[in-house]
Amino acid sequence: MAQDPNSGFIAAINAIQTPEPATGIGAVGGAVAGGLLGNQIGQGRGRTIATIAGAIGGGLAGNGIEHEVRRSTTYQVQVRMTDGTYRNFTYPTQPQLAVGERVHVDGDTLNAS
């Protein structure tokens, strides 16, 4: 009996998180908050220095937080084909497939079989 070269089994489904570009909102918000907190410290030149340091530190922290929060998730599905090779397929949302499930490859699409 001939094997279907377009069939296989789901070997793995992995969620892949990638950072999205920062908008700058985190840096601006952090700088404002840091500047306000820094302004509460000291008097005269000390207050000015604390305000500037707070704004810089807050901006850096806000930018870092935004990078951690703004991530997109894609799903990589690895299929072990009947000939023993592996193919990978990427989905923008979690596919309705399970590891071990038999599938048929139709172009760039997987269908449960």
Gaussian input, Z-matrix of N, CA and C with variables (Angstrom, degrees):
# hf/3-21g

backbone

0 1
 N
 C     1     B1
 C     2     B2     1     A1
 N     3     B3     2     A2     1     D1
 C     4     B4     3     A3     2     D2
 C     5     B5     4     A4     3     D3
 N     6     B6     5     A5     4     D4
 C     7     B7     6     A6     5     D5
 C     8     B8     7     A7     6     D6
 N     9     B9     8     A8     7     D7
 C    10    B10     9     A9     8     D8
 C    11    B11    10    A10     9     D9
 N    12    B12    11    A11    10    D10
 C    13    B13    12    A12    11    D11
 C    14    B14    13    A13    12    D12
 N    15    B15    14    A14    13    D13
 C    16    B16    15    A15    14    D14
 C    17    B17    16    A16    15    D15
 N    18    B18    17    A17    16    D16
 C    19    B19    18    A18    17    D17
 C    20    B20    19    A19    18    D18
 N    21    B21    20    A20    19    D19
 C    22    B22    21    A21    20    D20
 C    23    B23    22    A22    21    D21
 N    24    B24    23    A23    22    D22
 C    25    B25    24    A24    23    D23
 C    26    B26    25    A25    24    D24
 N    27    B27    26    A26    25    D25
 C    28    B28    27    A27    26    D26
 C    29    B29    28    A28    27    D27
 N    30    B30    29    A29    28    D28
 C    31    B31    30    A30    29    D29
 C    32    B32    31    A31    30    D30
 N    33    B33    32    A32    31    D31
 C    34    B34    33    A33    32    D32
 C    35    B35    34    A34    33    D33
 N    36    B36    35    A35    34    D34
 C    37    B37    36    A36    35    D35
 C    38    B38    37    A37    36    D36
 N    39    B39    38    A38    37    D37
 C    40    B40    39    A39    38    D38
 C    41    B41    40    A40    39    D39
 N    42    B42    41    A41    40    D40
 C    43    B43    42    A42    41    D41
 C    44    B44    43    A43    42    D42
 N    45    B45    44    A44    43    D43
 C    46    B46    45    A45    44    D44
 C    47    B47    46    A46    45    D45
 N    48    B48    47    A47    46    D46
 C    49    B49    48    A48    47    D47
 C    50    B50    49    A49    48    D48
 N    51    B51    50    A50    49    D49
 C    52    B52    51    A51    50    D50
 C    53    B53    52    A52    51    D51
 N    54    B54    53    A53    52    D52
 C    55    B55    54    A54    53    D53
 C    56    B56    55    A55    54    D54
 N    57    B57    56    A56    55    D55
 C    58    B58    57    A57    56    D56
 C    59    B59    58    A58    57    D57
 N    60    B60    59    A59    58    D58
 C    61    B61    60    A60    59    D59
 C    62    B62    61    A61    60    D60
 N    63    B63    62    A62    61    D61
 C    64    B64    63    A63    62    D62
 C    65    B65    64    A64    63    D63
 N    66    B66    65    A65    64    D64
 C    67    B67    66    A66    65    D65
 C    68    B68    67    A67    66    D66
 N    69    B69    68    A68    67    D67
 C    70    B70    69    A69    68    D68
 C    71    B71    70    A70    69    D69
 N    72    B72    71    A71    70    D70
 C    73    B73    72    A72    71    D71
 C    74    B74    73    A73    72    D72
 N    75    B75    74    A74    73    D73
 C    76    B76    75    A75    74    D74
 C    77    B77    76    A76    75    D75
 N    78    B78    77    A77    76    D76
 C    79    B79    78    A78    77    D77
 C    80    B80    79    A79    78    D78
 N    81    B81    80    A80    79    D79
 C    82    B82    81    A81    80    D80
 C    83    B83    82    A82    81    D81
 N    84    B84    83    A83    82    D82
 C    85    B85    84    A84    83    D83
 C    86    B86    85    A85    84    D84
 N    87    B87    86    A86    85    D85
 C    88    B88    87    A87    86    D86
 C    89    B89    88    A88    87    D87
 N    90    B90    89    A89    88    D88
 C    91    B91    90    A90    89    D89
 C    92    B92    91    A91    90    D90
 N    93    B93    92    A92    91    D91
 C    94    B94    93    A93    92    D92
 C    95    B95    94    A94    93    D93
 N    96    B96    95    A95    94    D94
 C    97    B97    96    A96    95    D95
 C    98    B98    97    A97    96    D96
 N    99    B99    98    A98    97    D97
 C   100   B100    99    A99    98    D98
 C   101   B101   100   A100    99    D99
 N   102   B102   101   A101   100   D100
 C   103   B103   102   A102   101   D101
 C   104   B104   103   A103   102   D102
 N   105   B105   104   A104   103   D103
 C   106   B106   105   A105   104   D104
 C   107   B107   106   A106   105   D105
 N   108   B108   107   A107   106   D106
 C   109   B109   108   A108   107   D107
 C   110   B110   109   A109   108   D108
 N   111   B111   110   A110   109   D109
 C   112   B112   111   A111   110   D110
 C   113   B113   112   A112   111   D111
 N   114   B114   113   A113   112   D112
 C   115   B115   114   A114   113   D113
 C   116   B116   115   A115   114   D114
 N   117   B117   116   A116   115   D115
 C   118   B118   117   A117   116   D116
 C   119   B119   118   A118   117   D117
 N   120   B120   119   A119   118   D118
 C   121   B121   120   A120   119   D119
 C   122   B122   121   A121   120   D120
 N   123   B123   122   A122   121   D121
 C   124   B124   123   A123   122   D122
 C   125   B125   124   A124   123   D123
 N   126   B126   125   A125   124   D124
 C   127   B127   126   A126   125   D125
 C   128   B128   127   A127   126   D126
 N   129   B129   128   A128   127   D127
 C   130   B130   129   A129   128   D128
 C   131   B131   130   A130   129   D129
 N   132   B132   131   A131   130   D130
 C   133   B133   132   A132   131   D131
 C   134   B134   133   A133   132   D132
 N   135   B135   134   A134   133   D133
 C   136   B136   135   A135   134   D134
 C   137   B137   136   A136   135   D135
 N   138   B138   137   A137   136   D136
 C   139   B139   138   A138   137   D137
 C   140   B140   139   A139   138   D138
 N   141   B141   140   A140   139   D139
 C   142   B142   141   A141   140   D140
 C   143   B143   142   A142   141   D141
 N   144   B144   143   A143   142   D142
 C   145   B145   144   A144   143   D143
 C   146   B146   145   A145   144   D144
 N   147   B147   146   A146   145   D145
 C   148   B148   147   A147   146   D146
 C   149   B149   148   A148   147   D147
 N   150   B150   149   A149   148   D148
 C   151   B151   150   A150   149   D149
 C   152   B152   151   A151   150   D150
 N   153   B153   152   A152   151   D151
 C   154   B154   153   A153   152   D152
 C   155   B155   154   A154   153   D153
 N   156   B156   155   A155   154   D154
 C   157   B157   156   A156   155   D155
 C   158   B158   157   A157   156   D156
 N   159   B159   158   A158   157   D157
 C   160   B160   159   A159   158   D158
 C   161   B161   160   A160   159   D159
 N   162   B162   161   A161   160   D160
 C   163   B163   162   A162   161   D161
 C   164   B164   163   A163   162   D162
 N   165   B165   164   A164   163   D163
 C   166   B166   165   A165   164   D164
 C   167   B167   166   A166   165   D165
 N   168   B168   167   A167   166   D166
 C   169   B169   168   A168   167   D167
 C   170   B170   169   A169   168   D168
 N   171   B171   170   A170   169   D169
 C   172   B172   171   A171   170   D170
 C   173   B173   172   A172   171   D171
 N   174   B174   173   A173   172   D172
 C   175   B175   174   A174   173   D173
 C   176   B176   175   A175   174   D174
 N   177   B177   176   A176   175   D175
 C   178   B178   177   A177   176   D176
 C   179   B179   178   A178   177   D177
 N   180   B180   179   A179   178   D178
 C   181   B181   180   A180   179   D179
 C   182   B182   181   A181   180   D180
 N   183   B183   182   A182   181   D181
 C   184   B184   183   A183   182   D182
 C   185   B185   184   A184   183   D183
 N   186   B186   185   A185   184   D184
 C   187   B187   186   A186   185   D185
 C   188   B188   187   A187   186   D186
 N   189   B189   188   A188   187   D187
 C   190   B190   189   A189   188   D188
 C   191   B191   190   A190   189   D189
 N   192   B192   191   A191   190   D190
 C   193   B193   192   A192   191   D191
 C   194   B194   193   A193   192   D192
 N   195   B195   194   A194   193   D193
 C   196   B196   195   A195   194   D194
 C   197   B197   196   A196   195   D195
 N   198   B198   197   A197   196   D196
 C   199   B199   198   A198   197   D197
 C   200   B200   199   A199   198   D198
 N   201   B201   200   A200   199   D199
 C   202   B202   201   A201   200   D200
 C   203   B203   202   A202   201   D201
 N   204   B204   203   A203   202   D202
 C   205   B205   204   A204   203   D203
 C   206   B206   205   A205   204   D204
 N   207   B207   206   A206   205   D205
 C   208   B208   207   A207   206   D206
 C   209   B209   208   A208   207   D207
 N   210   B210   209   A209   208   D208
 C   211   B211   210   A210   209   D209
 C   212   B212   211   A211   210   D210
 N   213   B213   212   A212   211   D211
 C   214   B214   213   A213   212   D212
 C   215   B215   214   A214   213   D213
 N   216   B216   215   A215   214   D214
 C   217   B217   216   A216   215   D215
 C   218   B218   217   A217   216   D216
 N   219   B219   218   A218   217   D217
 C   220   B220   219   A219   218   D218
 C   221   B221   220   A220   219   D219
 N   222   B222   221   A221   220   D220
 C   223   B223   222   A222   221   D221
 C   224   B224   223   A223   222   D222
 N   225   B225   224   A224   223   D223
 C   226   B226   225   A225   224   D224
 C   227   B227   226   A226   225   D225
 N   228   B228   227   A227   226   D226
 C   229   B229   228   A228   227   D227
 C   230   B230   229   A229   228   D228
 N   231   B231   230   A230   229   D229
 C   232   B232   231   A231   230   D230
 C   233   B233   232   A232   231   D231
 N   234   B234   233   A233   232   D232
 C   235   B235   234   A234   233   D233
 C   236   B236   235   A235   234   D234
 N   237   B237   236   A236   235   D235
 C   238   B238   237   A237   236   D236
 C   239   B239   238   A238   237   D237
 N   240   B240   239   A239   238   D238
 C   241   B241   240   A240   239   D239
 C   242   B242   241   A241   240   D240
 N   243   B243   242   A242   241   D241
 C   244   B244   243   A243   242   D242
 C   245   B245   244   A244   243   D243
 N   246   B246   245   A245   244   D244
 C   247   B247   246   A246   245   D245
 C   248   B248   247   A247   246   D246
 N   249   B249   248   A248   247   D247
 C   250   B250   249   A249   248   D248
 C   251   B251   250   A250   249   D249
 N   252   B252   251   A251   250   D250
 C   253   B253   252   A252   251   D251
 C   254   B254   253   A253   252   D252
 N   255   B255   254   A254   253   D253
 C   256   B256   255   A255   254   D254
 C   257   B257   256   A256   255   D255
 N   258   B258   257   A257   256   D256
 C   259   B259   258   A258   257   D257
 C   260   B260   259   A259   258   D258
 N   261   B261   260   A260   259   D259
 C   262   B262   261   A261   260   D260
 C   263   B263   262   A262   261   D261
 N   264   B264   263   A263   262   D262
 C   265   B265   264   A264   263   D263
 C   266   B266   265   A265   264   D264
 N   267   B267   266   A266   265   D265
 C   268   B268   267   A267   266   D266
 C   269   B269   268   A268   267   D267
 N   270   B270   269   A269   268   D268
 C   271   B271   270   A270   269   D269
 C   272   B272   271   A271   270   D270
 N   273   B273   272   A272   271   D271
 C   274   B274   273   A273   272   D272
 C   275   B275   274   A274   273   D273
 N   276   B276   275   A275   274   D274
 C   277   B277   276   A276   275   D275
 C   278   B278   277   A277   276   D276
 N   279   B279   278   A278   277   D277
 C   280   B280   279   A279   278   D278
 C   281   B281   280   A280   279   D279
 N   282   B282   281   A281   280   D280
 C   283   B283   282   A282   281   D281
 C   284   B284   283   A283   282   D282
 N   285   B285   284   A284   283   D283
 C   286   B286   285   A285   284   D284
 C   287   B287   286   A286   285   D285
 N   288   B288   287   A287   286   D286
 C   289   B289   288   A288   287   D287
 C   290   B290   289   A289   288   D288
 N   291   B291   290   A290   289   D289
 C   292   B292   291   A291   290   D290
 C   293   B293   292   A292   291   D291
 N   294   B294   293   A293   292   D292
 C   295   B295   294   A294   293   D293
 C   296   B296   295   A295   294   D294
 N   297   B297   296   A296   295   D295
 C   298   B298   297   A297   296   D296
 C   299   B299   298   A298   297   D297
 N   300   B300   299   A299   298   D298
 C   301   B301   300   A300   299   D299
 C   302   B302   301   A301   300   D300
 N   303   B303   302   A302   301   D301
 C   304   B304   303   A303   302   D302
 C   305   B305   304   A304   303   D303
 N   306   B306   305   A305   304   D304
 C   307   B307   306   A306   305   D305
 C   308   B308   307   A307   306   D306
 N   309   B309   308   A308   307   D307
 C   310   B310   309   A309   308   D308
 C   311   B311   310   A310   309   D309
 N   312   B312   311   A311   310   D310
 C   313   B313   312   A312   311   D311
 C   314   B314   313   A313   312   D312
 N   315   B315   314   A314   313   D313
 C   316   B316   315   A315   314   D314
 C   317   B317   316   A316   315   D315
 N   318   B318   317   A317   316   D316
 C   319   B319   318   A318   317   D317
 C   320   B320   319   A319   318   D318
 N   321   B321   320   A320   319   D319
 C   322   B322   321   A321   320   D320
 C   323   B323   322   A322   321   D321
 N   324   B324   323   A323   322   D322
 C   325   B325   324   A324   323   D323
 C   326   B326   325   A325   324   D324
 N   327   B327   326   A326   325   D325
 C   328   B328   327   A327   326   D326
 C   329   B329   328   A328   327   D327
 N   330   B330   329   A329   328   D328
 C   331   B331   330   A330   329   D329
 C   332   B332   331   A331   330   D330
 N   333   B333   332   A332   331   D331
 C   334   B334   333   A333   332   D332
 C   335   B335   334   A334   333   D333
 N   336   B336   335   A335   334   D334
 C   337   B337   336   A336   335   D335
 C   338   B338   337   A337   336   D336

   B1=1.4549
   B2=1.5310
   B3=1.3116
   B4=1.4623
   B5=1.5211
   B6=1.3426
   B7=1.4586
   B8=1.5228
   B9=1.3162
   B10=1.4619
   B11=1.5285
   B12=1.3404
   B13=1.4640
   B14=1.5237
   B15=1.3222
   B16=1.4645
   B17=1.5224
   B18=1.3242
   B19=1.4603
   B20=1.5219
   B21=1.3115
   B22=1.4498
   B23=1.5096
   B24=1.3279
   B25=1.4606
   B26=1.5208
   B27=1.3192
   B28=1.4640
   B29=1.5317
   B30=1.3283
   B31=1.4671
   B32=1.5283
   B33=1.3368
   B34=1.4697
   B35=1.5233
   B36=1.3248
   B37=1.4681
   B38=1.5230
   B39=1.3341
   B40=1.4635
   B41=1.5208
   B42=1.3273
   B43=1.4653
   B44=1.5204
   B45=1.3213
   B46=1.4591
   B47=1.5269
   B48=1.3370
   B49=1.4647
   B50=1.5198
   B51=1.3213
   B52=1.4610
   B53=1.5238
   B54=1.3455
   B55=1.4587
   B56=1.5220
   B57=1.3150
   B58=1.4598
   B59=1.5223
   B60=1.3200
   B61=1.4677
   B62=1.5327
   B63=1.3113
   B64=1.4674
   B65=1.5285
   B66=1.3236
   B67=1.4621
   B68=1.5214
   B69=1.3279
   B70=1.4583
   B71=1.5174
   B72=1.3328
   B73=1.4668
   B74=1.5252
   B75=1.3481
   B76=1.4692
   B77=1.5112
   B78=1.3338
   B79=1.4631
   B80=1.5262
   B81=1.3243
   B82=1.4681
   B83=1.5242
   B84=1.3337
   B85=1.4681
   B86=1.5153
   B87=1.3407
   B88=1.4588
   B89=1.5152
   B90=1.3406
   B91=1.4688
   B92=1.5267
   B93=1.3252
   B94=1.4733
   B95=1.5291
   B96=1.3355
   B97=1.4604
   B98=1.5256
   B99=1.3335
   B100=1.4620
   B101=1.5122
   B102=1.3260
   B103=1.4691
   B104=1.5159
   B105=1.3212
   B106=1.4659
   B107=1.5261
   B108=1.3364
   B109=1.4645
   B110=1.5261
   B111=1.3347
   B112=1.4605
   B113=1.5195
   B114=1.3109
   B115=1.4607
   B116=1.5267
   B117=1.3237
   B118=1.4615
   B119=1.5279
   B120=1.3380
   B121=1.4648
   B122=1.5246
   B123=1.3092
   B124=1.4637
   B125=1.5168
   B126=1.3598
   B127=1.4609
   B128=1.5202
   B129=1.3134
   B130=1.4715
   B131=1.5103
   B132=1.3898
   B133=1.4700
   B134=1.5264
   B135=1.3108
   B136=1.4687
   B137=1.5175
   B138=1.3251
   B139=1.4704
   B140=1.5226
   B141=1.3400
   B142=1.4707
   B143=1.5209
   B144=1.3261
   B145=1.4645
   B146=1.5349
   B147=1.3267
   B148=1.4685
   B149=1.5249
   B150=1.3340
   B151=1.4626
   B152=1.5273
   B153=1.3284
   B154=1.4652
   B155=1.5357
   B156=1.3230
   B157=1.4667
   B158=1.5325
   B159=1.3289
   B160=1.4662
   B161=1.5186
   B162=1.3290
   B163=1.4692
   B164=1.5248
   B165=1.3240
   B166=1.4661
   B167=1.5305
   B168=1.3233
   B169=1.4679
   B170=1.5263
   B171=1.3134
   B172=1.4672
   B173=1.5147
   B174=1.3364
   B175=1.4633
   B176=1.5160
   B177=1.3359
   B178=1.4655
   B179=1.5309
   B180=1.3279
   B181=1.4655
   B182=1.5310
   B183=1.3208
   B184=1.4690
   B185=1.5175
   B186=1.3204
   B187=1.4591
   B188=1.5303
   B189=1.3308
   B190=1.4612
   B191=1.5208
   B192=1.3160
   B193=1.4663
   B194=1.5218
   B195=1.3319
   B196=1.4651
   B197=1.5321
   B198=1.3316
   B199=1.4641
   B200=1.5273
   B201=1.3355
   B202=1.4586
   B203=1.5250
   B204=1.3186
   B205=1.4583
   B206=1.5286
   B207=1.3220
   B208=1.4721
   B209=1.5298
   B210=1.3129
   B211=1.4641
   B212=1.5228
   B213=1.3159
   B214=1.4582
   B215=1.5228
   B216=1.3254
   B217=1.4558
   B218=1.5224
   B219=1.3260
   B220=1.4556
   B221=1.5234
   B222=1.3036
   B223=1.4557
   B224=1.5196
   B225=1.3184
   B226=1.4560
   B227=1.5303
   B228=1.3225
   B229=1.4591
   B230=1.5229
   B231=1.3238
   B232=1.4656
   B233=1.5265
   B234=1.3439
   B235=1.4603
   B236=1.5244
   B237=1.3239
   B238=1.4616
   B239=1.5243
   B240=1.3408
   B241=1.4464
   B242=1.5308
   B243=1.3337
   B244=1.4669
   B245=1.5258
   B246=1.3533
   B247=1.4709
   B248=1.5320
   B249=1.3497
   B250=1.4601
   B251=1.5202
   B252=1.3287
   B253=1.4651
   B254=1.5284
   B255=1.3212
   B256=1.4622
   B257=1.5167
   B258=1.3250
   B259=1.4657
   B260=1.5236
   B261=1.3262
   B262=1.4642
   B263=1.5232
   B264=1.3251
   B265=1.4531
   B266=1.5264
   B267=1.3193
   B268=1.4631
   B269=1.5236
   B270=1.3392
   B271=1.4618
   B272=1.5301
   B273=1.3423
   B274=1.4723
   B275=1.5256
   B276=1.3322
   B277=1.4624
   B278=1.5222
   B279=1.3209
   B280=1.4559
   B281=1.5320
   B282=1.3329
   B283=1.4701
   B284=1.5239
   B285=1.3135
   B286=1.4683
   B287=1.5255
   B288=1.3184
   B289=1.4562
   B290=1.5188
   B291=1.3347
   B292=1.4583
   B293=1.5190
   B294=1.3297
   B295=1.4603
   B296=1.5327
   B297=1.3356
   B298=1.4509
   B299=1.5105
   B300=1.3282
   B301=1.4578
   B302=1.5275
   B303=1.3208
   B304=1.4617
   B305=1.5305
   B306=1.3399
   B307=1.4593
   B308=1.5237
   B309=1.3191
   B310=1.4553
   B311=1.5270
   B312=1.3318
   B313=1.4628
   B314=1.5207
   B315=1.3254
   B316=1.4649
   B317=1.5320
   B318=1.3280
   B319=1.4586
   B320=1.5178
   B321=1.3397
   B322=1.4616
   B323=1.5215
   B324=1.3308
   B325=1.4523
   B326=1.5267
   B327=1.3232
   B328=1.4587
   B329=1.5120
   B330=1.3228
   B331=1.4568
   B332=1.5212
   B333=1.3442
   B334=1.4721
   B335=1.5212
   B336=1.3394
   B337=1.4774
   B338=1.5150
   A1=108.78
   A2=117.12
   A3=122.26
   A4=110.34
   A5=115.05
   A6=120.30
   A7=109.12
   A8=115.66
   A9=120.76
   A10=107.59
   A11=118.49
   A12=120.20
   A13=113.64
   A14=117.08
   A15=120.70
   A16=113.09
   A17=117.46
   A18=118.86
   A19=109.99
   A20=114.25
   A21=120.31
   A22=110.57
   A23=115.45
   A24=122.73
   A25=109.56
   A26=116.38
   A27=120.86
   A28=107.61
   A29=116.37
   A30=121.51
   A31=111.06
   A32=116.98
   A33=120.26
   A34=109.58
   A35=115.21
   A36=122.42
   A37=105.96
   A38=116.60
   A39=121.22
   A40=110.73
   A41=116.21
   A42=121.61
   A43=107.80
   A44=116.28
   A45=122.45
   A46=108.20
   A47=116.66
   A48=120.33
   A49=109.26
   A50=115.46
   A51=121.28
   A52=108.96
   A53=116.92
   A54=119.37
   A55=111.25
   A56=115.08
   A57=121.06
   A58=108.07
   A59=117.77
   A60=119.49
   A61=111.46
   A62=115.25
   A63=120.96
   A64=109.75
   A65=115.69
   A66=120.98
   A67=111.84
   A68=117.35
   A69=121.96
   A70=112.68
   A71=116.61
   A72=120.39
   A73=110.69
   A74=116.13
   A75=119.61
   A76=111.97
   A77=117.05
   A78=121.11
   A79=111.03
   A80=117.07
   A81=120.67
   A82=110.26
   A83=116.07
   A84=119.51
   A85=111.78
   A86=116.60
   A87=120.36
   A88=112.09
   A89=116.92
   A90=120.79
   A91=110.80
   A92=115.89
   A93=119.49
   A94=109.99
   A95=116.74
   A96=120.07
   A97=110.76
   A98=117.12
   A99=120.56
   A100=112.15
   A101=116.23
   A102=120.20
   A103=112.06
   A104=116.93
   A105=120.69
   A106=111.15
   A107=116.08
   A108=118.52
   A109=111.08
   A110=116.54
   A111=120.38
   A112=111.94
   A113=117.43
   A114=122.52
   A115=111.84
   A116=117.49
   A117=121.38
   A118=112.40
   A119=116.49
   A120=121.54
   A121=109.78
   A122=116.85
   A123=122.89
   A124=114.55
   A125=112.48
   A126=120.75
   A127=108.00
   A128=117.01
   A129=121.63
   A130=112.63
   A131=114.43
   A132=119.71
   A133=112.29
   A134=117.31
   A135=120.99
   A136=111.51
   A137=116.09
   A138=120.15
   A139=110.11
   A140=116.87
   A141=120.81
   A142=110.64
   A143=116.32
   A144=120.66
   A145=110.23
   A146=117.18
   A147=121.10
   A148=110.88
   A149=117.20
   A150=120.95
   A151=110.54
   A152=116.56
   A153=121.12
   A154=110.19
   A155=116.84
   A156=120.62
   A157=110.67
   A158=116.32
   A159=120.16
   A160=111.83
   A161=116.45
   A162=120.13
   A163=111.13
   A164=116.91
   A165=120.31
   A166=110.22
   A167=116.29
   A168=120.18
   A169=111.89
   A170=116.17
   A171=120.36
   A172=112.00
   A173=116.47
   A174=120.25
   A175=111.88
   A176=116.33
   A177=120.37
   A178=111.11
   A179=116.10
   A180=119.90
   A181=110.99
   A182=116.39
   A183=120.38
   A184=111.89
   A185=117.01
   A186=121.01
   A187=110.42
   A188=116.78
   A189=120.88
   A190=112.30
   A191=116.05
   A192=120.39
   A193=110.16
   A194=116.75
   A195=119.50
   A196=110.94
   A197=117.36
   A198=120.60
   A199=111.22
   A200=117.70
   A201=120.94
   A202=111.93
   A203=116.70
   A204=120.95
   A205=111.42
   A206=117.07
   A207=120.95
   A208=110.39
   A209=115.69
   A210=121.82
   A211=108.71
   A212=115.21
   A213=119.33
   A214=107.81
   A215=115.39
   A216=120.98
   A217=109.26
   A218=115.79
   A219=122.19
   A220=107.14
   A221=116.05
   A222=120.80
   A223=109.57
   A224=115.67
   A225=121.38
   A226=108.26
   A227=114.85
   A228=121.13
   A229=107.33
   A230=115.80
   A231=121.11
   A232=108.09
   A233=115.26
   A234=121.64
   A235=109.25
   A236=115.36
   A237=120.15
   A238=106.44
   A239=114.95
   A240=121.35
   A241=109.52
   A242=116.79
   A243=120.81
   A244=112.45
   A245=117.42
   A246=119.64
   A247=112.14
   A248=117.20
   A249=121.19
   A250=114.67
   A251=117.60
   A252=120.10
   A253=109.53
   A254=115.21
   A255=121.41
   A256=109.63
   A257=115.31
   A258=121.53
   A259=107.86
   A260=115.48
   A261=121.22
   A262=109.90
   A263=115.22
   A264=122.77
   A265=107.73
   A266=116.78
   A267=121.38
   A268=109.59
   A269=114.81
   A270=122.22
   A271=109.57
   A272=117.95
   A273=120.35
   A274=112.79
   A275=117.60
   A276=122.39
   A277=108.29
   A278=116.79
   A279=120.04
   A280=109.69
   A281=116.62
   A282=119.13
   A283=111.68
   A284=115.52
   A285=121.24
   A286=109.25
   A287=115.77
   A288=123.74
   A289=108.24
   A290=116.20
   A291=120.54
   A292=109.74
   A293=116.04
   A294=121.41
   A295=108.05
   A296=115.93
   A297=122.02
   A298=113.72
   A299=117.36
   A300=120.99
   A301=110.89
   A302=116.33
   A303=122.31
   A304=108.15
   A305=116.30
   A306=121.29
   A307=110.59
   A308=114.31
   A309=122.42
   A310=106.64
   A311=116.81
   A312=122.53
   A313=108.36
   A314=115.38
   A315=121.55
   A316=107.06
   A317=116.53
   A318=121.00
   A319=109.95
   A320=116.54
   A321=121.62
   A322=112.05
   A323=116.36
   A324=121.72
   A325=110.74
   A326=115.76
   A327=121.83
   A328=109.62
   A329=115.78
   A330=121.19
   A331=108.07
   A332=115.57
   A333=119.53
   A334=108.04
   A335=115.48
   A336=117.86
   A337=111.70
   D1=130.49
   D2=-178.17
   D3=-76.81
   D4=142.61
   D5=177.91
   D6=-85.84
   D7=143.73
   D8=176.11
   D9=-78.00
   D10=116.26
   D11=-178.01
   D12=-68.01
   D13=-10.86
   D14=-179.67
   D15=-104.41
   D16=16.52
   D17=178.54
   D18=-117.44
   D19=159.20
   D20=180.00
   D21=-174.77
   D22=-167.32
   D23=-179.16
   D24=-126.56
   D25=146.04
   D26=176.43
   D27=-68.43
   D28=119.41
   D29=179.39
   D30=-92.28
   D31=-34.48
   D32=-178.15
   D33=-162.16
   D34=151.26
   D35=171.59
   D36=-130.15
   D37=117.30
   D38=-176.26
   D39=-120.55
   D40=132.37
   D41=172.70
   D42=-82.36
   D43=127.45
   D44=-179.53
   D45=-114.61
   D46=119.71
   D47=178.24
   D48=-103.29
   D49=130.71
   D50=177.66
   D51=-127.45
   D52=139.86
   D53=179.26
   D54=-70.14
   D55=143.29
   D56=174.27
   D57=-96.37
   D58=157.15
   D59=179.61
   D60=-59.65
   D61=141.85
   D62=178.52
   D63=-72.03
   D64=146.08
   D65=179.19
   D66=-92.12
   D67=-17.77
   D68=-176.43
   D69=95.57
   D70=-11.76
   D71=-179.47
   D72=-62.48
   D73=-40.40
   D74=179.13
   D75=-62.63
   D76=-41.92
   D77=-179.56
   D78=-66.55
   D79=-43.56
   D80=-179.49
   D81=-66.20
   D82=-47.14
   D83=179.59
   D84=-61.94
   D85=-41.60
   D86=178.36
   D87=-65.35
   D88=-38.86
   D89=179.62
   D90=-65.23
   D91=-41.99
   D92=179.13
   D93=-63.98
   D94=-48.35
   D95=-179.18
   D96=-63.39
   D97=-43.50
   D98=179.16
   D99=-64.05
   D100=-40.03
   D101=177.86
   D102=-64.15
   D103=-41.50
   D104=178.37
   D105=-64.53
   D106=-42.02
   D107=178.08
   D108=-66.92
   D109=-42.52
   D110=179.19
   D111=-62.46
   D112=-31.97
   D113=-179.25
   D114=-69.11
   D115=-17.47
   D116=179.78
   D117=-81.26
   D118=-8.12
   D119=-174.29
   D120=-103.96
   D121=137.64
   D122=170.93
   D123=71.50
   D124=-171.39
   D125=179.26
   D126=-139.42
   D127=156.97
   D128=175.10
   D129=58.25
   D130=-130.98
   D131=-178.78
   D132=-62.28
   D133=-34.12
   D134=178.21
   D135=-61.29
   D136=-39.28
   D137=178.38
   D138=-66.84
   D139=-41.28
   D140=179.32
   D141=-62.77
   D142=-45.51
   D143=179.40
   D144=-63.85
   D145=-42.79
   D146=179.30
   D147=-64.28
   D148=-37.50
   D149=178.64
   D150=-65.33
   D151=-45.21
   D152=179.44
   D153=-64.49
   D154=-46.62
   D155=179.83
   D156=-62.79
   D157=-40.39
   D158=178.08
   D159=-64.00
   D160=-40.32
   D161=179.06
   D162=-65.61
   D163=-43.40
   D164=179.58
   D165=-65.58
   D166=-49.31
   D167=179.94
   D168=-62.20
   D169=-42.11
   D170=178.87
   D171=-65.20
   D172=-38.71
   D173=177.81
   D174=-63.42
   D175=-44.01
   D176=178.23
   D177=-64.45
   D178=-43.95
   D179=179.63
   D180=-64.64
   D181=-43.58
   D182=179.48
   D183=-62.27
   D184=-40.13
   D185=178.25
   D186=-64.74
   D187=-42.95
   D188=178.18
   D189=-62.64
   D190=-41.82
   D191=179.00
   D192=-64.45
   D193=-42.40
   D194=179.69
   D195=-61.71
   D196=-39.35
   D197=178.25
   D198=-61.93
   D199=-36.96
   D200=179.99
   D201=-73.37
   D202=-34.45
   D203=-175.60
   D204=-80.86
   D205=-38.89
   D206=-176.00
   D207=-85.77
   D208=88.71
   D209=178.13
   D210=-131.92
   D211=147.18
   D212=173.55
   D213=-110.88
   D214=148.65
   D215=-179.42
   D216=-116.16
   D217=128.56
   D218=170.58
   D219=-119.94
   D220=165.31
   D221=-177.54
   D222=-122.21
   D223=124.72
   D224=178.38
   D225=-102.09
   D226=122.08
   D227=-179.94
   D228=-107.08
   D229=122.65
   D230=179.29
   D231=-102.24
   D232=126.73
   D233=-178.53
   D234=-114.79
   D235=129.42
   D236=173.05
   D237=-92.86
   D238=111.98
   D239=-177.10
   D240=-74.03
   D241=162.58
   D242=-177.85
   D243=-63.34
   D244=-22.26
   D245=178.53
   D246=-85.94
   D247=2.73
   D248=177.31
   D249=95.13
   D250=-9.81
   D251=178.34
   D252=-81.07
   D253=166.10
   D254=178.43
   D255=-117.25
   D256=142.33
   D257=173.43
   D258=-128.18
   D259=145.76
   D260=179.31
   D261=-113.45
   D262=141.28
   D263=178.63
   D264=-130.58
   D265=137.97
   D266=-177.68
   D267=-113.17
   D268=133.48
   D269=-179.90
   D270=-122.80
   D271=142.07
   D272=178.30
   D273=-75.85
   D274=-21.10
   D275=176.84
   D276=-128.10
   D277=162.74
   D278=-177.70
   D279=-63.73
   D280=122.35
   D281=-178.17
   D282=-74.17
   D283=154.35
   D284=179.20
   D285=-87.18
   D286=58.29
   D287=-179.75
   D288=-130.45
   D289=160.30
   D290=-179.82
   D291=-131.73
   D292=150.15
   D293=176.97
   D294=-58.71
   D295=133.90
   D296=-179.06
   D297=93.36
   D298=-13.23
   D299=-178.14
   D300=-71.85
   D301=140.09
   D302=177.51
   D303=-78.53
   D304=134.30
   D305=-178.62
   D306=-135.00
   D307=161.82
   D308=175.66
   D309=-121.07
   D310=132.69
   D311=179.78
   D312=-90.44
   D313=125.22
   D314=176.92
   D315=-125.41
   D316=91.74
   D317=-175.06
   D318=70.52
   D319=-116.10
   D320=177.58
   D321=-105.34
   D322=17.77
   D323=-175.61
   D324=-119.48
   D325=145.21
   D326=175.10
   D327=-106.67
   D328=137.31
   D329=175.85
   D330=-127.86
   D331=134.83
   D332=176.62
   D333=-63.60
   D334=139.20
   D335=179.08
   D336=-126.97

